[in-house]
């Protein structure tokens, strides 16, 4: 007499726990990621935009000039890194077009203080009177 045992049923693999874990990870990475780098996603280049004929005309129409200082200490205007003497000549040319030029300086959190002071000195030597330092803060 031979006894045969029934085969145990195959274990069902449920996808619900895996989907739960993936959603939790997605929310975690979305919350913990930072979006401080404004040039991270490049938009349309100004030269490629047919609606704008001359980019110098749109910048001098009252829009503030934004200078970003990265962690390397190099001031960046519209995605182009400039040295301090080049920045001074840019200030002088923009001040000729718009005497009430507004300058916004956005230093990175890792930028050293000397690069910020150098940009501010270049602006004051050029005659810029409307200068602001903008600091991005992470919401808690």
RAPE-V780297 format. One record per backbone hydrogen bond with DSSP energy under -1.0 kcal/mol. NH is the residue of the N-H (numbers start at 0). CO is the residue of the C=O. If there is no record, write none. Layout:
NH,CO
NH,CO
This chain:
18,14
19,15
20,16
21,17
22,18
23,19
24,20
25,21
26,22
27,23
28,24
29,25
30,26
31,27
32,28
39,36
57,53
58,54
59,55
64,101
66,103
67,75
68,105
69,73
72,69
75,67
76,79
79,76
81,74
86,82
87,83
88,84
89,85
90,86
91,87
92,88
93,89
94,90
95,91
96,92
97,93
102,129
103,64
104,131
105,66
107,68
110,107
115,111
116,112
117,113
118,114
119,115
120,116
121,117
122,118
123,119
124,120
125,121
127,122
131,102
133,104
